[in-house]
Amino acid sequence: MSMKAISLQSGSSGNCIYVETGGVKLLFDAGITGVQAEERLAAHGRDIRSVDAVIISHDHSDHIRHAGVLQRKYGLPVYVTPATFAAAAARCALGKMHDVRHFRSQDKLRIGEVTVHAIPTPHDGADGSAFVIEAGGKRLGIMTDLGHVFKDLIRLVSSLDAVFLESNYDPDMLSRGPYPVYLKQRIKGPRGHISNGVAADVLCRAAAGNRLQWACLAHLSEQNNHPDVALRTHREVMADTLTLYVADRYKASDIFTVA
């Protein structure tokens, strides 16, 4: 059983990842509009109305602000933790939602033949989760907005066949960039994001287990990173030992396959 995944958009302007496997089709996060999601899926021959669920990682607007539209316009059930939903409802205009299904971090969601493992993260959301999608012996990770390299992260990544992993910022670009000091401290702090170098170290150590087929660098900062910088940093650490992709901030990726 293979898995297919598409990053529909990744970054602070909006996040959404599509995964299909075992006859199940899932969207992770709802940070782009319904029209954007529909058109980008259609360009790859996918119908948004056939999606089985939208699963939300945390309450920041770039991950949840269009969940209400996806639920109402396309009839998609939205899976979200109670704390995430409450925090997002206070921050975003989600509108009325008639099919909201709650889970908790550390839960296993069973959707058809697919199991989605929720993993708590130390990011500064109300109740953030990373995810592992498992079916037919294959495991795909969606791991952005991590905060820091928390306990067991490397072991977890080494157990995957492929991963979307945040590689948010270049430390030098962040230090020289236009952000105010408090925001720079938040980004590089223990509840913010992980840098290119830290992400590269995670992948290098995880790839030693020889299970990872590919990694897609995700959630790159527009101001404090660049795809070429991120790739160069990873290659300096890992050479060509792992296939790497970079998720775009404003458009969909190709279809990635976990064989």
Summary of the structure (lengths in Angstrom):
residues: 259
radius of gyration: 17.0
end to end distance: 7.5
largest distance: 49.2
contacts: 948
relative contact order: 0.16
helix: 30%
strand: 28%
